[in-house]
Structures are given as structure tokens and as C-alpha cells.
Amino acid sequence: MLGNEEWPAHREVMSSAIEIFDRRVVRWHRDRAARRVGGIAEVLRDIARRLLDRLDDTTQRFTQALDVGGRGVVAPLLRARGIDVVSCDLSASMAALNGGPAVAADEEFLPFAPDSFDLVVVSLSLHWVNDLPGALIQLRLALRPGGLLLASLPALGTLAELRQALTEAEIALTGGASPRVSPFPDLRDCAALLQRAGFALPVADVEDLQVLYAEPLRLLHELRASGETNALCQRDRRVPPRALFPAALAALPETDGRVPATLRLAVLTGWAP
Amino acid sequence: MDDTGEAKRQPPIDPRLLEVLVCPLTKGPLEYDREASELISRKAGLAYPVRDGIPIMLPEEARKLED
């Protein structure tokens, strides 16, 4: 199922049985990334800003927001808009970067009372969740009626170049391949998930961002600094062959001597009824 | 007497958090024990630690209540 890039269908039926991501490892990766994430704050802030631009599309005023996994960049942007913010992250060290009231919390078991917020913002932090419908339902319940969920997550197509290069290099080296890039949901699934989670007026659209790297290894360093290293339960736990990453990076397509990395950003909006 | 040595100098929780936090497992109410720097969920029988003012609302980090 992991070799297949589709978000598994009928997840809701089996959600208690399927563990795609190792949440202990996700937490550890975010703890580790908390020390380095400052180095890529500019990119993360740019992505967060694009997401928060959507707030200008509505005339509604927001006063109390929950920032989920904002990596220290979302909360200050919300406060600059005059909104009171509570931040949460699976990693306490990452939560501490938000400079306001913060909580270490698991998106799959959220510790927030019903009707606590009028805005929930999740910038690039829902894609390591096993039970995405369950997490969305809990976020909806934390919202007051008329509250807004604004979320971005990497959709199918994200890191497609890297995924292909890694698979081909691994097959060439070892005769087989293991999942090294996460399965991402496609856009249709995102809208359906919002609807299933009980949001009104669910909308999912996509923004493609392309980052060009002069030094391909930097892509891997930046993924690590954002806590985005492999946490799949089915990951190959052996140390990869020494030649794997150099071979894969060398095989990435080049544009004017630079290597592109695609981030296909699904932007989700839904209102609590 | 329990080992509150570590907890003595813990900064208090932001009062705004006390208004919105519930137990992640039972969604029931929490009691704040400032001395021990813990948030207690009687229903779940768990005490969640508060470290550097940050409540750690993760069941695997919580202390099981004895009674």
C-alpha cells in the first residue's frame, strides 16, 4: 500500500488498524528539528504567509486562534494581525519556539475543550498524522460555530522528483526499493476529508511552489531542519547504501544547473457549522 | 512526599491555557497542581507534567495516579 501513492481509500473503516507513520519518530524528528528550524524560517514563513493571505478573503474578524505545528513562524504572523494565539506541537521544544502560550499535544488526541477558538491554522503539519479524519473532527470540535479551519499540507506531486530519483537509484543499487518519501493525499481526497469531518463549505485548492537548489544536498538538509525525515512505519530501518543519496541527487533533473523541488501545497478551508 | 524537586522552580501555566485545556483521552476537566507542576485528569487517572510553562499533554509522558 505504501508503494502506491494514493492516500489509502476507506481509511475510516480501518483507521484503528492502520499505522502508516511512526508517531514516536515524528516527535523525535521535530524535537531534533527545533534546534535547526531557524535556518529555514524564511521558507516556512513565506508558506505560512501565503496561507494566512486567505484570511483577507473573508470579512470575518478572528480573535482567538489555535496554531497547530506552526514551527515558530505562524503564531507571530497571527499576533501581528491582532489575534490571540495558543500554539501546539507534538514536540515540546518545537512548541516552545512560538513565543506565547504553548502546549505539547498529539494531533490525534487533541487536548482542547469544545468551542475554544474561532480560527485554527495548520501550516504543513497534518501530513504525519495517521488518523487524518479523526484529527480534522477534533479540530472542528475545538472551533466555535462559524469558526474557520485553514490548513495547508503537501499533496500528491510533492517531492515527486526526489521520490523518483530515490526509487530508481535504490533499484539500480540493490534491486529493490523501500518507501523513502511519504504518501501524500491528492486534492480530491482533501475536500472529501473536510466534508467527512463535518466542515461546512469545504474547499481544497492547490498552489505549486518550486524551490531551486544550486546544491542538491541542501534540499535534504532543509527537509531535516523542518522535521521532515522519514517516519513511515514501513521505512527501511537499515542504514541506506552509502551510494544511494549521492546517486539519487545526481539523477535529479536540472534547470540551468539547479535542481528543482516541487511543493504541491493543498490549501484547505472549512467552516464549523 | 513525591519528587517535586524538579517542579519547584517551574514557571506557572499561562492562564489562557487553563481555559481551553482538557484531558486528551477523556476530554474531561483538568485540575492544576501548581506545587507539583502537573495537570491532573481524575477520569483518566493521569497527571500531565508542565515543563517550562508548557503542558505536556501526551499520555505517554503522564504520571499514573496511584489511588
Interface residues (C-beta under 8 A of the other chain):
Chain A: D84 V86 C88 L90 A92 A95 A96 G100 P101 A102 V103 A104 A105 D106 F109 L110 P111 F112 A113 S116 F117 A142
Chain B: D14 R16 L17 E19 V20 L21 V22 C23 P24 L25 K27 R51 D52 G53 I54 P55 I56 M57 L58 P59 E61
